[in-house]
Structures are given as structure tokens and as C-alpha cells.
Amino acid sequence: MGGWAIAVHGGAGVDPNLPLERQEQAKQLLTRCLNLGISALRSDLPAIDVVELVVRELETDPFFNSGRGSALNENGRVEMEASIMDGPKRRCGAVSGLSTVKNPISLARLVMDKSPHSYLAFSGAESFARQQGVELVDNDYFITEENVGMLKLAKEANTILFDYRIPLGMETCAAGVESPIQMNGLPISVYAPETVGCVVVDSHGHCAAATSTGGLMNKMTGRIGDSPLIGAGTYACDLCGVSCTGEGEAIIRGTLAREVAAVMEYKGLGLQEAVDFVIKNRLDEGKAGLIAVSNKGEVACGFNCCGMFRGSATEDGFMEVGIWDQ
């Protein structure tokens, strides 16, 4: 075994004009979450507990698009989704359509641990949350003044926004291409998602992954993205743990997270090689990124847009937090 390793992300596709103050805020949050995970790993917490702990912290802070601060749907409400997966025996849990659960990732964990199912959604997931006694809040808890303003902009432009914090018309990582980025053939004007995720391999070589998001600003009610879909936005097995972020529909089509494990298993690629292969060959024209760890204590990331909020650390003392090119 190569020791423990951890990686976190706050979304792939970052506006190159993002103010330095917000860049610094993002780095500080990622560093705080990394240190939280490092402390837990040094205390010999299992990988599955660490990914839940870190993602809960990201959900509680309104900076990224998960939990409090989630994007709003077309009706001005929050519908959150999350998934978690434990590499040993490939146990998993996922939830969608949450509007009152304070920490969606913990409800996903309960689906895995306390239900006979792998995925619960909307009223069924909310009912299960009440049965399990998880902390519930009014939908207003998740809504920020900033969200409301960006939803208004999205509605005025009659479009979907990936990132409710970037005004329409600003340069984004979609800049420089000949045609707008499309989602299922329909153009979108901004590409800068802020899903959150964490992947961990503990000192016993066990991998785990967790992903959580509020989805797209001005999305259709009932839309489900890649984040709660096992094999698409989240995957963990004996070999690795993977969490994805970006254009959800492209990630779903490419079964992106599972593909990393598949090319490691069937092509014999190393972790970073597998990540690079998948980003290059499985996204078609989609834009996305991912973080990954291996059972050998390796950590890797990859993205095909202009940046990804990310951080990683390993037991040998390596630690890095970044936004732009690798």
C-alpha cells in the first residue's frame, strides 16, 4: 500500500476573469476541507467516513453549488442531489430532488447503509430522511440573494446557467470556440459548473468517492444530472475512487467515473494515464473534469476546460490546491 491520499473539487470550468478575491476564497475553502480530511485520515477514519465528512463541509459553506447556496430551478426552488460509494464490495447510495435535507450526502450514505436500495428521489427520499431523523430545514435556508439575482438573469436570457455566480456576457471557458457549447443539441451561454466532490484512499487501501450538487441554474423541475448517478458522476471500487464535475449530460453519456476504473482494469493503465485517456476520449464535445485516487495511494485530476477548483494531498507530505492548468 502507498498510504492514504485525498482529493477534493469545487467544479470544473472556471471563468478566467474570476476576481482574485474569489479565487483566494475558493482556495481557502478547499484547503480547509483538505485539512479536515487529512486530520480524519491521520486518525485512521475509513475512507467512506472521510468523503462524507468533507462533502458535508462543502455543502454547509455557500461558496460552491451544493447544499446551502445551491442553484435554483425554473420555479425558484432548490432541488439537490448527491451520491456516495464505498470501494470494498462497491456499496453505494444516491439521492435526487431534495429540497429540505440540510446535507444531501449524508442522506445518500443512509440510503447505502440503512435501506435495501441504492437510489431514492424526490418525495420518497424526503420521506426516508424524516424516517431516519436527519436534519431538515426550510427550502429558504439554501437560497441566497445571489442565487435569486442569477436566476432572474437566466430567465431574462431564456437560458440555463451552469454557474449562478457568473453574469451573462462575461468571457468564460466557452470563449474562443466557433459555436456555443451545446447540451443535448441545445446551446447554453455559460460553462462553469460548481459541483463538489471528494475521493479518498485510506491507509488500508480502501477507496471511496462522494459527489454533491444543486445542479443547473434555471434547470427544468425534475432534471437529474450526473452527480447522483453511480458510474457517471461517482464511482469507487477496489482499484480507485472517482468524482466528476462539468457538463452532466456529457458525463452521463460517457459513464465517465466508471470509465477510469475500466481502463485501469482492462487496459492496465496507471491512475493519471487512465484519467487523461478518459478526459480525451470519452467526453466527445462535452466539457468536464474529475478527481481520482488509487488503492496505491496515488492522486490524479484532469479536465478539458479552462480550470477546475481542486486540491489534493498524500501521506508522504504532498499537498496542492489549484484552479488553472495542471
VENGI-V979298 format. One record per helix or strand. SS is the DSSP state (H for helix, E for strand). FROM is the first residue (numbers start at 1). TO is the last residue. If there is no record, write none. Layout:
SS,FROM,TO / SS,FROM,TO
This chain:
E,5,12 / H,20,42 / H,47,60 / E,73,73 / E,80,86 / H,88,90 / E,91,98 / E,101,101 / H,104,114 / E,119,121 / H,122,132 / E,136,136 / H,139,142 / H,145,157 / E,161,161 / E,182,183 / E,186,187 / E,190,190 / E,196,201 / E,207,213 / E,217,217 / E,219,219 / E,230,230 / E,234,236 / E,240,246 / H,248,253 / H,256,267 / H,271,281 / E,288,294 / E,299,303 / E,308,314 / E,319,322
